Amino acid sequence: MKKTNGIRSLKYLREFTTPLPNLSIEEKKVISKLIDAVRLLAPLYEKQMSVKGGGAGFYPIGLTKEEIEQASLTNPEILSPYTIVER
């Protein structure tokens, strides 16, 4: 993560300057808040994408696709994005 003019440069964050002449003042405020939110979330996303050992931490490191598929035969909830999988 590099700093350029006080702004962190992240691999997954791109800033664009686009004129927004047709937006109301309130709409411009909302856009500004969304940009602030993305700046806060981008480092978390980048950290998640760079997890060593593969994956993004959804399944234990080293767990193979075959092991997940086999476990899902007796426990289909293992495939749910809301399930925490541990060995």
C-alpha positions as CSV (number, residue, x, y, z in Angstrom):
1,M,0.0,0.0,0.0
2,K,1.6,3.2,-1.2
3,K,0.7,6.8,-0.2
4,T,0.4,9.3,-2.9
5,N,-0.5,12.9,-1.9
6,G,-1.7,11.6,1.4
7,I,-4.1,9.1,-0.2
8,R,-3.4,5.4,0.1
9,S,-3.0,3.6,-3.2
10,L,-4.7,0.3,-3.1
11,K,-4.7,-2.5,-5.7
12,Y,-8.5,-2.8,-5.7
13,L,-9.4,0.9,-5.4
14,R,-9.6,3.2,-8.3
15,E,-10.6,6.9,-8.1
16,F,-12.3,8.6,-11.0
17,T,-13.2,12.2,-11.4
18,T,-16.5,12.6,-13.0
19,P,-18.5,15.8,-13.3
20,L,-21.9,15.5,-11.5
21,P,-23.7,18.6,-12.7
22,N,-27.2,17.1,-12.7
23,L,-27.2,15.9,-9.0
24,S,-28.7,17.8,-6.2
25,I,-26.7,18.9,-3.2
26,E,-28.1,16.1,-1.2
27,E,-27.3,13.5,-3.9
28,K,-23.7,14.8,-4.0
29,K,-23.5,14.4,-0.2
30,V,-24.6,10.8,-0.5
31,I,-22.0,10.1,-3.2
32,S,-19.4,11.6,-0.9
33,K,-20.5,9.4,2.0
34,L,-20.3,6.3,-0.3
35,I,-16.8,7.2,-1.4
36,D,-15.8,7.6,2.2
37,A,-17.2,4.1,2.9
38,V,-15.3,2.6,0.0
39,R,-12.1,4.1,1.3
40,L,-12.7,2.4,4.6
41,L,-13.6,-0.9,3.2
42,A,-11.0,-1.1,0.4
43,P,-8.1,-2.0,2.7
44,L,-10.1,-4.8,4.3
45,Y,-11.0,-6.2,0.9
46,E,-7.4,-6.0,-0.2
47,K,-6.2,-7.7,3.0
48,Q,-8.8,-10.5,2.5
49,M,-7.7,-11.0,-1.2
50,S,-4.1,-11.3,-0.2
51,V,-4.5,-14.0,2.5
52,K,-1.6,-16.3,2.2
53,G,-2.3,-20.0,1.7
54,G,-5.1,-19.4,-0.7
55,G,-8.7,-18.5,-0.3
56,A,-10.2,-15.7,1.7
57,G,-10.7,-17.4,5.0
58,F,-14.0,-19.0,4.3
59,Y,-12.7,-22.5,4.7
60,P,-9.7,-23.8,6.7
61,I,-6.4,-23.5,4.9
62,G,-5.6,-26.7,3.1
63,L,-9.1,-28.0,2.9
64,T,-9.7,-29.3,-0.6
65,K,-12.8,-29.0,-2.8
66,E,-13.2,-32.7,-2.7
67,E,-13.3,-32.7,1.2
68,I,-15.9,-29.9,1.1
69,E,-18.0,-31.8,-1.4
70,Q,-17.7,-35.0,0.6
71,A,-18.7,-33.2,3.9
72,S,-21.7,-31.6,2.2
73,L,-23.2,-35.0,1.5
74,T,-23.9,-35.4,5.2
75,N,-24.1,-31.7,6.1
76,P,-25.4,-29.6,3.2
77,E,-25.2,-26.4,5.4
78,I,-21.4,-26.5,5.0
79,L,-22.0,-24.8,1.6
80,S,-24.0,-21.9,3.1
81,P,-22.1,-18.6,3.2
82,Y,-23.4,-18.2,6.8
83,T,-21.7,-21.4,8.0
84,I,-18.3,-21.3,9.8
85,V,-16.3,-24.3,8.8
86,E,-13.6,-25.6,11.2
87,R,-11.6,-28.8,11.2
